[in-house]
Amino acid sequence: MNNRQQAKNIAKLYWTLSQNRDEKEVEQIAATMLDFLASRGQIALVSIVLDETKKLLYAQKNQVAVEVLSKYALTTSEQAAVKSLVHKKTGREAILHHNESSDLIGGVKIRYEDKIIDLTIKKQLEDLKQYLSS
């Protein structure tokens, strides 16, 4: 079993054990999980376990985490357009996490689940170059 699958299994177990528990009990479950991973030399899996746990939380709330990368901050209408696009594709409410990158010329790159929608100018220029060279 690979690390990603192990992390998914641990996240599912953590999620199941944490349901209908008070905050103190959830903290104890998390501490036990961390001790378990540390004792097996797998503490590096923690970030993957956390990501997988977030996915379970979003799924329960009928939401999907969406990473948006752009050169500048998105306007309110641009954010609404991204949310609408993702909602149409998934049927779930999009929770945006925005990052700015000075490396981009313009446009946006949208990631959710295991999908990437690349609407950057760089990607458009690459596609045009490939089209013209074929």
C-alpha positions in Angstrom: 0.0 0.0 0.0 1.4 3.4 -1.0 1.7 6.4 1.3 -1.3 8.2 -0.2 -3.6 5.2 0.3 -2.3 4.8 3.9 -3.0 8.4 4.6 -6.5 8.1 3.1 -7.2 5.1 5.4 -5.9 6.9 8.5 -8.0 9.9 7.6 -11.1 7.8 7.2 -10.4 6.2 10.6 -9.7 9.5 12.3 -12.9 11.0 10.7 -15.0 8.1 11.8 -13.7 8.1 15.4 -14.1 11.9 15.6 -17.8 12.0 14.7 -20.1 13.1 17.5 -17.2 13.7 19.9 -16.5 16.8 22.0 -13.4 18.9 21.3 -11.3 17.3 24.0 -12.0 13.8 22.7 -11.2 14.8 19.2 -7.9 16.3 20.4 -7.1 13.0 22.2 -7.8 11.0 19.0 -5.6 13.4 17.0 -2.7 13.0 19.6 -3.1 9.2 19.4 -2.9 9.3 15.6 0.2 11.5 15.7 1.9 9.2 18.2 1.0 6.2 16.0 2.5 7.8 12.9 5.6 9.0 14.8 6.2 5.5 16.3 6.1 4.0 12.8 8.4 6.7 11.3 5.6 8.0 9.2 5.1 11.5 10.6 5.5 12.8 7.0 2.0 11.5 6.3 0.4 14.0 8.6 -0.1 16.7 5.9 -1.7 14.1 3.6 -3.9 12.8 6.4 -5.0 16.4 7.1 -5.7 17.0 3.4 -7.8 13.8 3.2 -9.6 14.7 6.4 -10.5 18.1 4.9 -11.9 16.4 1.8 -14.1 14.2 4.1 -15.4 17.3 5.9 -16.1 19.1 2.6 -17.9 16.0 1.3 -20.1 15.9 4.4 -21.0 19.5 3.8 -21.5 19.0 0.0 -18.6 21.4 -0.6 -15.4 21.1 -2.6 -12.1 22.8 -2.0 -10.9 24.9 -4.9 -7.4 26.3 -5.3 -7.3 29.4 -7.6 -3.9 30.7 -8.8 -3.8 34.1 -10.5 -1.5 37.1 -11.0 -3.7 39.4 -9.0 -6.5 39.2 -6.5 -9.8 38.1 -8.0 -12.7 40.5 -8.0 -16.0 39.5 -6.4 -17.5 38.8 -9.8 -14.5 36.7 -10.8 -14.8 34.7 -7.6 -18.5 34.2 -8.3 -17.7 33.0 -11.8 -15.2 30.4 -10.5 -17.6 29.2 -7.9 -20.4 28.9 -10.5 -18.1 27.0 -12.9 -17.0 24.5 -10.2 -20.6 24.1 -9.0 -21.8 23.3 -12.5 -19.1 20.7 -12.8 -19.4 19.1 -9.4 -22.9 20.0 -8.0 -21.2 21.1 -4.8 -20.5 24.5 -3.2 -17.0 25.7 -4.1 -14.8 26.9 -1.2 -12.1 29.1 -2.8 -8.5 29.2 -1.6 -6.8 31.9 -3.6 -3.0 32.4 -4.2 -1.4 35.1 -6.2 1.7 34.4 -8.4 3.9 37.0 -10.0 5.1 34.2 -12.3 1.8 34.3 -14.2 1.3 36.6 -17.1 -2.5 36.6 -16.5 -5.5 34.4 -16.4 -6.2 31.8 -13.7 -5.5 28.2 -12.9 -8.3 26.4 -11.0 -7.7 23.1 -9.2 -10.3 21.0 -7.5 -10.5 17.3 -6.6 -8.0 15.8 -9.1 -8.8 18.3 -11.9 -7.0 21.3 -13.3 -8.6 24.0 -15.4 -5.8 26.0 -16.8 -7.0 29.4 -18.2 -3.7 31.1 -17.9 -2.3 33.2 -20.8 0.8 31.1 -20.7 -1.2 27.9 -21.4 -3.2 29.7 -24.2 0.1 30.8 -25.8 1.5 27.2 -25.5 -1.7 25.8 -27.1 -1.5 28.4 -29.9 2.2 27.5 -30.5 1.4 23.8 -30.7 -1.5 24.5 -33.1 0.6 26.6 -35.4 3.5 24.1 -35.4 1.3 21.1 -36.4 
